[in-house]
Amino acid sequence: MNDTLTKIDQHIEDHVEHWIEQLGRLCAQRSISAQHDGIEETAVLVTEMLRENGFAAEVMPSNGHPVVYGEGEGTGEKTLLFYLHYDVQPPEPLDLWNSPPFEMTRRDDKLYARGISDDKGHIICRLAALTAVREAYGSLPCNVKFVIEGEEEIGSPNMPQFVEKHQEKLAADACIWEFGGVDYDGTPQQALGMRGICYIQFSVQTASQDAHSGLGGSIFPNAAWRLVWALNTLKDADETILIPGFYDDVLPPSERDLALLDKLPDQSARVKETYGLDGYVGGLEGGLEWKKTAVFEPTCTICGLDSGYQGEGTKTVLPATATAKVDFRMVPDQRPDDIFKKLRTHLDAQGFADVAIELLANGRPAKIDPDDPFVKLTLETAVDVYGKEMMVQPIIGGSGPSYPFVHILNLPIVSAGLGYPDGQVHAPNENIRINDLLLGIKHTARIIERFGRE
Amino acid sequence: MNDTLTKIDQHIEDHVEHWIEQLGRLCAQRSISAQHDGIEETAVLVTEMLRENGFAAEVMPSNGHPVVYGEGEGTGEKTLLFYLHYDVQPPEPLDLWNSPPFEMTRRDDKLYARGISDDKGHIICRLAALTAVREAYGSLPCNVKFVIEGEEEIGSPNMPQFVEKHQEKLAADACIWEFGGVDYDGTPQQALGMRGICYIQFSVQTASQDAHSGLGGSIFPNAAWRLVWALNTLKDADETILIPGFYDDVLPPSERDLALLDKLPDQSARVKETYGLDGYVGGLEGGLEWKKTAVFEPTCTICGLDSGYQGEGTKTVLPATATAKVDFRMVPDQRPDDIFKKLRTHLDAQGFADVAIELLANGRPAKIDPDDPFVKLTLETAVDVYGKEMMVQPIIGGSGPSYPFVHILNLPIVSAGLGYPDGQVHAPNENIRINDLLLGIKHTARIIERFGRE
């Protein structure tokens, strides 16, 4: 290890209590985007914290919640962009929390609070790493920029337009994403892409009011039946999506992607047990085919069904309305607008012009070249910190607003951070392990140091 | 009009305030079967009221809520049975009531209370009619029996067994059912049959917990999808029910049935407007075909769908559970146990052994011979009271526990009573018009008088 790295690590270890204190300060500020609770206050607080740590910072308007933009000058010419978010999931159900969600609590080697992992811990992680590098060097070795948004937990609806509008201001050479961390056995994870999403509400109204099923059963149109029949035309029981042209733009995984998947440990047995599944769809039983299907296949998932009477016992009602929420995950190069249009055409062609669809959220899929030099340096620096190779996922099943960063700003994106599988992200008792925070800071610092130096 | 009828009518008119007071007393006693609220207390009160009016009465156990049984001796040999129920629907939503639901309130020519029409008004109607006839005659012209149950509003699950067990005790020659009344233009209604019902809950569980749709979308079984696919196999978009053998026991309407239907006014335009329908299923546009389909076709109605996230906006969840409530209305000679069995066989054959079904309520269809002498006397006496012919429906779309009365006790059943279309039965502000109460008592009294005399 070179001297600078030794000094960086020392600084991080010496200041861990300071950063935990700063994390507590940030977690104490509510910032629930779904409920618009504390959003403006948090944007101001994050701006202050960036300034306190030597960065220029401002609150920028978007078409939704404000975005905190920050920047700092380095000695090198390259620029590193940090994408993060200051908003959190709602804390409910409150009675399942063992300590107040907006009061950071330390128990044993863990810290508990809403947003402590997702994503306030990562904001602190980046500040701590940058500070340590600057203290060790006397200056930052590269320029840095921050985009810290306030709508990630509600699907980042305004990020694509924000990035497009401010693409000159946000220009950079590489990007560190908002998450990262280790698996059950402490192996750090690298995600090199995300599927896109097209989240659609289906609504049917067949009458102005519900009717008694004895009156209308034989002669009234039934909203629940219309919905069931319409949904049934979308996907076969063998999981084939039936919308004409749905698969047109699907790119198969490359040989390189498949090689990366093949190197990943087979989690199929563990996942099956965790979720109490009898088995996977299509008779999948783990292995490369399971790994490939899990992330390289587009999906059509019913997330919710709602119609008529849902209480105990019986109510003989014929429902006037029915809704479904359906989430399509898209792989490169599928596009939400195209899928939405094909869906409408399909429903009309199948006789379901009465079924209304509304696009509630969308984002395009994006993939990073696994052989990009920035990916390479991220993987190499991780070995130093974690003592083992990162597990590289060529794409993950989830979605995020990475498309504009990859395809408008033309940035390679890597993940690095402090998450771990029992972090209860989006659930009560969200938590991080203090040691993961330390490791995440060290890895982030090494990426900055090496990126600035090369 | 003969002297006795004049005396009967006079007695009814002289005592209407007394019976309104008794109705207020009965409505003040809560008797919500779905919530088991006030059930035993009401059974005792009804027993007391029968005794106060000269009938022997007892509270009899059933496998569920107690049944009030009553009897009174007459001079003739024939026996008339009254089927009624003392339980009511829940009063919720309370904020929509203009006066307390369990405090009878008189406004203009109407009386308001939960259960005032369904079915406490009918209990009072029968007592008032019997008292008037007895006062006019000096004795009752026929024996009478009462079966007043406490589970009608929850589907009368124990009535078939109760009737079968006590068939000797309940032996009679004819039966007056628990409802009756007039249409919008004051025409009295006669219902000569009811469809059966088979109310089934469908349940699917595919995992022990919900999953993130990004994780499971391509590889996890989805409870909502399993439910949609299973339901889709039950009925075509052209309303044909696809369960093998479903139609095996369906009897087509007789020529007599069709003639009765043909005489009924065409309500299709009014119903279409009331419910805000664009049109009826299968292109029906009123007329005999519409009337026939509405009551002589069996149905498969989705009453409720419940799965996953149903709130505002998006939640990217893959649901572990899904349920549907489905109501089959059956026509003679279909049987709920047979339909339930055929449904299970069908689901298994279609690959849906994972879809559990539970029979929540059931009752067999029953039809009365329109040319039965008891029907004839009911229709004739109505003309006297209402000044016009009854509208005779050979069967109605709804269901009730009439099967054991028709097929175990071998009784002809007629309807007579005090309902009217704006009575808000099962809804807030349930009400009756005082004049309908008077007419219902007079018609009931005439049926008793004529039945005893012939």
Boltz contact constraints between the chains, C-beta under 6 A:
constraints:
  - contact:
      token1: [A, 199]
      token2: [B, 314]
      max_distance: 6.0
  - contact:
      token1: [A, 207]
      token2: [B, 275]
      max_distance: 6.0
  - contact:
      token1: [A, 207]
      token2: [B, 276]
      max_distance: 6.0
  - contact:
      token1: [A, 207]
      token2: [B, 277]
      max_distance: 6.0
  - contact:
      token1: [A, 208]
      token2: [B, 276]
      max_distance: 6.0
  - contact:
      token1: [A, 211]
      token2: [B, 275]
      max_distance: 6.0
  - contact:
      token1: [A, 213]
      token2: [B, 301]
      max_distance: 6.0
  - contact:
      token1: [A, 213]
      token2: [B, 303]
      max_distance: 6.0
  - contact:
      token1: [A, 213]
      token2: [B, 327]
      max_distance: 6.0
  - contact:
      token1: [A, 214]
      token2: [B, 397]
      max_distance: 6.0
  - contact:
      token1: [A, 214]
      token2: [B, 398]
      max_distance: 6.0
  - contact:
      token1: [A, 215]
      token2: [B, 397]
      max_distance: 6.0
  - contact:
      token1: [A, 217]
      token2: [B, 299]
      max_distance: 6.0
  - contact:
      token1: [A, 217]
      token2: [B, 301]
      max_distance: 6.0
  - contact:
      token1: [A, 217]
      token2: [B, 329]
      max_distance: 6.0
  - contact:
      token1: [A, 218]
      token2: [B, 293]
      max_distance: 6.0
  - contact:
      token1: [A, 218]
      token2: [B, 294]
      max_distance: 6.0
  - contact:
      token1: [A, 218]
      token2: [B, 297]
      max_distance: 6.0
  - contact:
      token1: [A, 218]
      token2: [B, 299]
      max_distance: 6.0
  - contact:
      token1: [A, 219]
      token2: [B, 280]
      max_distance: 6.0
  - contact:
      token1: [A, 219]
      token2: [B, 281]
      max_distance: 6.0
  - contact:
      token1: [A, 219]
      token2: [B, 293]
      max_distance: 6.0
  - contact:
      token1: [A, 219]
      token2: [B, 294]
      max_distance: 6.0
  - contact:
      token1: [A, 221]
      token2: [B, 281]
      max_distance: 6.0
  - contact:
      token1: [A, 224]
      token2: [B, 302]
      max_distance: 6.0
  - contact:
      token1: [A, 224]
      token2: [B, 305]
      max_distance: 6.0
  - contact:
      token1: [A, 225]
      token2: [B, 302]
      max_distance: 6.0
  - contact:
      token1: [A, 228]
      token2: [B, 228]
      max_distance: 6.0
  - contact:
      token1: [A, 228]
      token2: [B, 231]
      max_distance: 6.0
  - contact:
      token1: [A, 228]
      token2: [B, 232]
      max_distance: 6.0
  - contact:
      token1: [A, 229]
      token2: [B, 237]
      max_distance: 6.0
  - contact:
      token1: [A, 231]
      token2: [B, 228]
      max_distance: 6.0
  - contact:
      token1: [A, 232]
      token2: [B, 228]
      max_distance: 6.0
  - contact:
      token1: [A, 232]
      token2: [B, 232]
      max_distance: 6.0
  - contact:
      token1: [A, 237]
      token2: [B, 229]
      max_distance: 6.0
  - contact:
      token1: [A, 275]
      token2: [B, 207]
      max_distance: 6.0
  - contact:
      token1: [A, 275]
      token2: [B, 211]
      max_distance: 6.0
  - contact:
      token1: [A, 276]
      token2: [B, 207]
      max_distance: 6.0
  - contact:
      token1: [A, 276]
      token2: [B, 208]
      max_distance: 6.0
  - contact:
      token1: [A, 277]
      token2: [B, 207]
      max_distance: 6.0
  - contact:
      token1: [A, 280]
      token2: [B, 219]
      max_distance: 6.0
  - contact:
      token1: [A, 281]
      token2: [B, 219]
      max_distance: 6.0
  - contact:
      token1: [A, 281]
      token2: [B, 221]
      max_distance: 6.0
  - contact:
      token1: [A, 284]
      token2: [B, 219]
      max_distance: 6.0
  - contact:
      token1: [A, 293]
      token2: [B, 218]
      max_distance: 6.0
  - contact:
      token1: [A, 293]
      token2: [B, 219]
      max_distance: 6.0
  - contact:
      token1: [A, 294]
      token2: [B, 218]
      max_distance: 6.0
  - contact:
      token1: [A, 294]
      token2: [B, 219]
      max_distance: 6.0
  - contact:
      token1: [A, 297]
      token2: [B, 218]
      max_distance: 6.0
  - contact:
      token1: [A, 299]
      token2: [B, 217]
      max_distance: 6.0
  - contact:
      token1: [A, 299]
      token2: [B, 218]
      max_distance: 6.0
  - contact:
      token1: [A, 301]
      token2: [B, 213]
      max_distance: 6.0
  - contact:
      token1: [A, 301]
      token2: [B, 217]
      max_distance: 6.0
  - contact:
      token1: [A, 301]
      token2: [B, 318]
      max_distance: 6.0
  - contact:
      token1: [A, 302]
      token2: [B, 224]
      max_distance: 6.0
  - contact:
      token1: [A, 302]
      token2: [B, 225]
      max_distance: 6.0
  - contact:
      token1: [A, 303]
      token2: [B, 213]
      max_distance: 6.0
  - contact:
      token1: [A, 303]
      token2: [B, 308]
      max_distance: 6.0
  - contact:
      token1: [A, 303]
      token2: [B, 309]
      max_distance: 6.0
  - contact:
      token1: [A, 303]
      token2: [B, 317]
      max_distance: 6.0
  - contact:
      token1: [A, 304]
      token2: [B, 308]
      max_distance: 6.0
  - contact:
      token1: [A, 304]
      token2: [B, 309]
      max_distance: 6.0
  - contact:
      token1: [A, 304]
      token2: [B, 310]
      max_distance: 6.0
  - contact:
      token1: [A, 305]
      token2: [B, 224]
      max_distance: 6.0
  - contact:
      token1: [A, 305]
      token2: [B, 305]
      max_distance: 6.0
  - contact:
      token1: [A, 305]
      token2: [B, 307]
      max_distance: 6.0
  - contact:
      token1: [A, 306]
      token2: [B, 310]
      max_distance: 6.0
  - contact:
      token1: [A, 307]
      token2: [B, 305]
      max_distance: 6.0
  - contact:
      token1: [A, 308]
      token2: [B, 303]
      max_distance: 6.0
  - contact:
      token1: [A, 308]
      token2: [B, 304]
      max_distance: 6.0
  - contact:
      token1: [A, 309]
      token2: [B, 303]
      max_distance: 6.0
  - contact:
      token1: [A, 309]
      token2: [B, 304]
      max_distance: 6.0
  - contact:
      token1: [A, 310]
      token2: [B, 304]
      max_distance: 6.0
  - contact:
      token1: [A, 310]
      token2: [B, 306]
      max_distance: 6.0
  - contact:
      token1: [A, 314]
      token2: [B, 199]
      max_distance: 6.0
  - contact:
      token1: [A, 314]
      token2: [B, 360]
      max_distance: 6.0
  - contact:
      token1: [A, 314]
      token2: [B, 361]
      max_distance: 6.0
  - contact:
      token1: [A, 316]
      token2: [B, 327]
      max_distance: 6.0
  - contact:
      token1: [A, 317]
      token2: [B, 303]
      max_distance: 6.0
  - contact:
      token1: [A, 318]
      token2: [B, 301]
      max_distance: 6.0
  - contact:
      token1: [A, 327]
      token2: [B, 213]
      max_distance: 6.0
  - contact:
      token1: [A, 327]
      token2: [B, 316]
      max_distance: 6.0
  - contact:
      token1: [A, 329]
      token2: [B, 217]
      max_distance: 6.0
  - contact:
      token1: [A, 360]
      token2: [B, 314]
      max_distance: 6.0
  - contact:
      token1: [A, 361]
      token2: [B, 314]
      max_distance: 6.0
  - contact:
      token1: [A, 397]
      token2: [B, 214]
      max_distance: 6.0
  - contact:
      token1: [A, 397]
      token2: [B, 215]
      max_distance: 6.0
  - contact:
      token1: [A, 398]
      token2: [B, 214]
      max_distance: 6.0
